[in-house]
């Protein structure tokens, strides 16, 4: 029996990247999946998911649209009878130094990353309160824990997700609902590829060099963390921020390891 056998997971951003990896990993562990994204997933990827979760459903919509979010959550609850896990993975990149940043761009990034997390939580948690149990996993970022040059709107939005996670854990812990955040480092996803376009390859290489494991992460590695938080193995964990970043935020290397023969 899988670790999420017969549980229902509503996963945003499920068409690609971290969201898709979470959907697949949870399906492999027995979860019933309701995916939500702006676009439909690749047919081959959806077939693989459906092989593990034959009754999986997918809703197309924007996490910034409250009516659409409410309808999608209601449809999933009606189809499956409950929602046990919410993974808020939908996100976008963007930003820049504040004096160069258009207000519309600020609004777009904050609305997707922070307001979208709020809206999906609002309606999924209502269902969880009726059940008396539930589990929310918010995908934040290491950029919500420390600054990253040029990332004003993104940093602010993800920092908001981290603090919102703690607030939710306080508000709903006595009602049987756990809420945690995952802060990924730099993960090989379509979003990362779109962000670090031509002209930004050198900064990306510096990110890799600053990561203690010497590589970027994979979506499956974030999905493994999400599976743990969604499972009974994490039954006494709430209000926490799990950093999965290959050591990017743990400190700095200045060449001493090389002198000592450790690399």
Secondary structure, DSSP 8 states (H G I E B T S, - for coil): --TTTT-EEEEETTTSHHHHHHHHHHHHTT-EEEEEESS---HHHHHHHHHH-TT-EEEE--TT-HHHHHHHHHHHHHHHS---EEEE---------GGG--HHHHHHHHIIIIIHHHHHHHHHHHHHHHHT-EEEEEE--GGGTS--TT-HHHHHHHHHHHHHHHHHHHHHGGGTEEEEEEEE-SEESHHHHHHS-TT-HHHHHHHHHHSTTSS-EEHHHHHHHHHHHHSGGGTT--S-EEEESTTTTS----SHHHHTT--
